[in-house]
Amino acid sequence: MHWTYSLHEPGSDLQQGDFLAPTSELKQILNEVNPYFSADKYIGFVITTQTCDLVRHNRKSPKAQYINIATVRSLKEVSTRLLEKVVKPVGKGLFRKSDQEDAQNFLHRLFNQNEQAHGLFYLHPDADIELGDPSVAFLRIVITLKAEKYNSLISARKGRLRPDFQAKFGWLVGNLYSRAATPDWSDQIGGDDVLSQLVKSYLDERIPGHGPVWLDDVLINAGQENKVVFSNRDTTELIEGLEKYRPPPVLDMLASEIVEVAKKALIPHPQLLIENSEAFEKTEEKILKLFEDKLIQYSKSANVELDDIHDEIKSAINDLKVRSFDLIAVNESKLKTLSNRLKINGKIKKLIK
């Protein structure tokens, strides 16, 4: 038997926290009170009336004239709906990955039976109490039965909470924002591993189309910017459609933006371009004048050395190279300009956030 449950004597008085199976007799009673609660989706019920009001003195009627029972549902059937109470969905069963931690914290509270705000109490599956699925009792959804149905409830009883968990259950029923001190999963041998597996199993999509689907925030944002409809869509089709709008990786966008800023920051000053252009023109004139002078000189004397002409031309071209290198060189001034522009660039600030 799981450590949250305890044995009970057959025929003994009912207690708060007793688990009831939906027997045919109990279903018949529920059908008379409210047919809605006789549906198969309600796989059990838990007594919420205080134990002291359920005691039968000398096997007579209990003090309570009415007995309250809370509904129990299979967690796999309601997990997505419960998550929607904690994290805002972008569509049915679709959630932002950035909200996954909030969902994980909620499931930790639920499995440790500490989820007071939503009035939930986790029931672990156990063959001894005939509960086959991880389940949850909805303490806010209560059915009131006449105490005359006491024996029928005894017949439907399959298990009972351990005394310390009865205390926690009672606190939740009486004051949903209080906490009773009872063991958590982490207090049990191997409990942390079991808890992690439970949380993971309800964070993942268990069956395609049933369960939460976690989408990248950038994908959701891109879809919303492009007016994509998220509700009532086939999940696979929706994701394929969203992928068309997926932006490039942040690192790629950041690198591209830096390149664009660098291009603008390192472009030579217009005045420098003018000066360089003038330098080219002067060099060109110098070379042409050189040729003219040397040709005239050559025509007067056959003793002109061609090497001298080559040296003069090389010298002029070297002056041009120096000027060009100064033009394209990345110096401290240009780097400072680049740094300042990167700091104030709006797109880069947005990407870093």
C-alpha positions in Angstrom: 0.0 0.0 0.0 1.3 3.5 -0.9 2.6 5.5 2.1 -0.2 8.1 1.9 -2.9 5.4 2.6 -3.7 3.2 5.6 -5.8 0.2 6.3 -9.3 0.4 7.7 -11.6 -2.1 9.4 -14.5 -3.3 7.2 -17.8 -1.7 8.4 -16.0 0.8 10.6 -17.3 4.4 10.7 -16.5 6.7 7.8 -13.7 9.3 8.2 -12.7 12.4 6.4 -10.3 11.4 3.6 -12.0 8.0 2.9 -11.8 7.1 -0.8 -15.0 5.9 -2.4 -15.2 3.9 -5.7 -18.0 4.7 -8.1 -19.9 1.5 -7.4 -23.3 0.9 -9.1 -25.0 1.6 -5.8 -23.2 4.9 -5.4 -23.8 5.9 -9.0 -27.5 5.3 -8.5 -27.5 7.6 -5.5 -25.6 10.2 -7.5 -28.0 9.9 -10.4 -30.8 10.8 -8.1 -29.0 13.8 -6.6 -27.3 15.1 -9.8 -27.0 12.8 -12.8 -23.9 14.8 -14.0 -21.7 13.3 -11.3 -22.7 9.7 -12.3 -20.6 10.0 -15.4 -17.7 7.6 -16.0 -15.1 10.4 -15.9 -15.5 10.6 -12.1 -13.4 7.6 -11.1 -13.8 8.1 -7.4 -14.8 10.4 -4.6 -13.3 11.5 -1.3 -15.3 12.2 1.9 -14.7 15.9 3.0 -17.0 16.0 6.0 -15.1 16.1 9.3 -14.5 12.8 11.0 -16.1 13.9 14.3 -19.4 14.5 12.5 -19.3 11.0 11.0 -19.0 9.0 14.2 -22.0 6.7 14.8 -22.7 6.4 18.5 -24.0 2.9 19.2 -24.3 2.4 15.5 -26.9 5.0 15.2 -27.0 7.9 12.8 -24.0 10.2 12.8 -24.1 13.8 14.0 -24.0 15.1 10.5 -27.3 15.2 8.6 -25.4 15.5 5.3 -22.2 14.0 4.1 -20.0 15.8 1.5 -17.9 14.1 -1.0 -15.4 15.6 -3.4 -15.0 14.4 -7.0 -11.9 12.6 -8.2 -10.7 12.7 -11.8 -7.8 10.9 -13.6 -4.9 13.4 -13.9 -4.2 12.5 -17.5 -7.7 13.7 -18.4 -7.4 17.1 -16.6 -3.7 17.9 -16.5 -3.8 20.3 -19.4 -6.8 22.2 -18.0 -5.1 22.4 -14.7 -1.9 23.8 -16.2 -4.0 26.5 -18.0 -5.0 27.8 -14.5 -1.3 28.4 -13.7 0.2 29.5 -17.0 -1.6 31.4 -19.7 -2.0 29.3 -22.9 -1.6 30.8 -26.4 -4.0 28.2 -27.7 -5.7 25.1 -26.4 -2.9 23.0 -24.9 -0.2 25.4 -26.3 2.2 27.1 -23.9 5.3 29.2 -23.9 8.5 27.4 -23.0 9.4 30.3 -20.8 6.4 29.4 -18.5 7.5 25.8 -18.1 9.1 26.4 -14.8 5.9 27.8 -13.3 4.1 24.6 -14.6 6.8 22.5 -13.1 6.5 24.2 -9.7 2.7 23.7 -9.8 3.1 20.0 -10.4 5.6 19.7 -7.5 3.1 21.3 -5.2 0.3 19.1 -6.5 2.2 15.8 -6.1 3.3 16.9 -2.7 -0.3 17.7 -1.8 0.5 21.3 -1.1 -1.7 22.9 -3.9 -4.0 24.9 -1.7 -4.9 27.8 -4.0 -6.8 25.7 -6.5 -8.3 23.2 -4.0 -6.6 20.1 -5.3 -5.4 16.9 -3.5 -3.3 14.4 -5.3 -4.1 10.6 -5.0 -1.4 8.2 -6.0 -2.5 5.0 -7.8 -2.7 2.0 -5.6 -4.2 -1.5 -6.2 -5.3 -1.9 -2.6 -7.7 1.0 -2.9 -8.6 0.2 -6.5 -7.3 3.4 -7.9 -5.5 2.7 -11.2 -4.5 6.2 -12.4 -2.6 9.1 -10.8 -5.6 11.2 -9.8 -6.7 14.4 -8.2 -9.5 15.3 -5.9 -11.3 18.6 -6.6 -12.0 19.9 -3.2 -14.1 22.8 -4.5 -16.4 20.4 -6.4 -18.5 18.8 -3.7 -21.6 16.7 -3.7 -23.9 16.7 -0.7 -25.6 13.4 0.2 -28.1 12.7 3.0 -26.6 10.9 6.0 -29.2 8.1 5.4 -26.8 6.9 2.6 -24.2 6.2 5.2 -24.1 2.4 4.7 -24.0 2.8 0.9 -20.9 5.0 1.3 -19.3 2.3 3.6 -19.9 -0.2 0.8 -18.2 2.0 -1.7 -15.2 2.8 0.5 -12.0 1.2 -0.8 -9.3 3.1 1.1 -8.4 5.7 3.7 -5.8 8.4 4.0 -3.1 7.9 6.6 -3.8 9.9 9.8 -1.2 12.6 9.0 -2.5 13.0 5.5 -6.0 13.1 6.9 -4.8 16.1 8.8 -3.4 17.7 5.7 -6.6 16.9 3.8 -8.7 18.5 6.6 -6.6 21.6 6.4 -7.1 21.9 2.7 -10.8 21.4 3.1 -11.2 23.8 6.0 -8.7 26.4 4.8 -7.4 26.1 1.3 -4.6 28.5 2.0 -3.1 26.7 5.0 -0.6 23.9 5.1 -0.4 20.8 7.3 3.0 19.4 8.1 3.1 16.0 6.4 5.9 14.1 4.6 6.7 15.0 0.9 8.0 12.8 -1.8 11.5 13.9 -1.0 11.1 12.4 2.5 10.7 8.9 1.0 13.5 6.6 -0.2 13.8 7.2 -4.0 11.0 9.7 -3.7 12.8 12.5 -5.6 13.2 10.3 -8.7 9.5 9.2 -8.6 8.5 12.9 -8.2 10.7 14.0 -11.1 9.2 11.3 -13.3 5.7 12.3 -12.3 6.3 15.9 -13.1 8.0 15.1 -16.4 5.2 12.8 -17.5 2.6 15.6 -17.1 4.8 18.3 -18.6 5.3 16.3 -21.8 2.6 15.6 -24.4 1.6 12.1 -23.4 -0.5 11.3 -26.5 -0.4 13.4 -29.8 -3.1 16.0 -29.4 -3.6 15.3 -25.7 -1.4 17.2 -23.2 0.6 20.4 -23.1 2.7 21.4 -26.1 5.5 23.8 -25.3 6.5 26.3 -28.0 9.5 28.6 -28.2 8.6 32.1 -27.3 10.2 33.5 -30.4 8.0 31.2 -32.5 4.9 32.3 -30.6 5.9 36.0 -31.0 6.6 35.6 -34.7 3.2 33.8 -35.2 1.3 36.6 -33.3 3.1 39.2 -35.3 1.9 37.5 -38.5 -1.7 37.1 -37.3 -1.5 33.3 -36.9 -4.5 31.7 -35.3 -3.6 29.4 -32.5 -6.9 28.1 -31.2 -8.7 25.1 -32.6 -5.8 24.0 -34.8 -4.2 20.7 -35.5 -1.0 21.0 -33.4 1.3 19.4 -36.1 -0.1 21.7 -38.8 0.2 24.8 -36.6 3.8 24.1 -35.7 4.7 23.6 -39.4 3.0 26.9 -40.2 4.8 28.7 -37.4 8.2 27.4 -38.5 7.9 29.5 -41.7 8.0 32.6 -39.5 10.8 31.5 -37.2 13.4 34.3 -37.0 17.1 33.5 -37.5 19.0 32.5 -34.4 19.7 35.4 -32.1 23.5 35.0 -32.6 23.1 35.2 -36.3 20.9 38.3 -36.1 23.3 39.9 -33.6 26.3 39.2 -35.9 24.4 40.7 -38.9 23.5 43.8 -37.1 27.0 44.3 -35.8 28.4 43.9 -39.3 25.9 46.6 -40.6 26.9 48.9 -37.7 30.6 48.3 -38.4 30.2 49.1 -42.1 28.8 52.5 -41.2 31.2 53.2 -38.4 34.3 52.3 -40.4 33.5 54.0 -43.6 36.1 56.7 -44.2 35.1 60.3 -43.5 33.9 62.1 -46.7 36.7 64.6 -46.4 39.2 61.8 -46.4 37.7 60.4 -49.5 38.1 63.8 -51.2 41.7 64.0 -50.1 42.5 60.5 -51.3 40.9 61.3 -54.7 43.0 64.4 -55.0 46.1 62.4 -54.1 45.3 60.0 -56.9 44.9 62.9 -59.3 48.2 64.5 -58.2 50.0 61.2 -58.5 48.6 60.6 -61.9 49.8 64.1 -63.0 53.2 63.4 -61.5 53.6 60.2 -63.4 52.5 61.8 -66.6 54.8 64.7 -66.1 57.6 62.2 -65.4 57.0 60.4 -68.6 56.9 63.6 -70.5 60.2 64.9 -69.1 62.0 61.6 -69.5 60.7 61.2 -73.1 62.0 64.6 -74.0 65.3 63.9 -72.3 65.4 60.6 -74.1 64.9 62.2 -77.4 67.9 64.4 -76.8 70.2 61.8 -75.5 70.3 58.0 -76.0 72.1 57.7 -72.7 69.0 57.9 -70.6 68.8 55.0 -68.0 65.5 53.2 -68.1 66.1 52.0 -64.5 65.9 55.6 -63.4 62.5 55.9 -65.0 61.3 52.8 -63.2 62.5 54.0 -59.8 60.7 57.3 -60.2 57.5 55.5 -61.2 57.8 53.1 -58.2 58.3 56.0 -55.8 55.2 57.7 -57.0 53.1 54.6 -56.8 54.5 53.9 -53.3 53.3 57.4 -52.2 49.9 56.4 -53.5 49.9 53.1 -51.5 50.7 54.8 -48.3 47.9 57.2 -48.8 45.5 54.3 -49.6 46.6 52.3 -46.5 45.9 55.2 -44.3 42.5 55.5 -45.8 41.4 51.9 -45.1 43.3 51.2 -41.8 41.2 50.5 -38.7 42.6 52.9 -36.1 41.7 53.7 -32.5 39.4 56.5 -33.5 37.4 54.3 -35.8 37.1 51.5 -33.2 35.9 54.0 -30.6 33.2 55.2 -33.1 32.2 51.6 -33.7 31.9 50.9 -29.9 29.8 54.0 -29.3 27.4 53.0 -32.1 27.0 49.5 -30.9 26.1 50.7 -27.4 23.2 52.9 -28.7 21.9 50.6 -31.4 18.3 49.7 -30.6 18.2 46.4 -32.5 21.2 45.1 -30.7 19.7 46.1 -27.3 16.5 44.2 -28.2 18.4 41.1 -29.2 20.5 41.0 -26.1 17.3 41.2 -23.9 
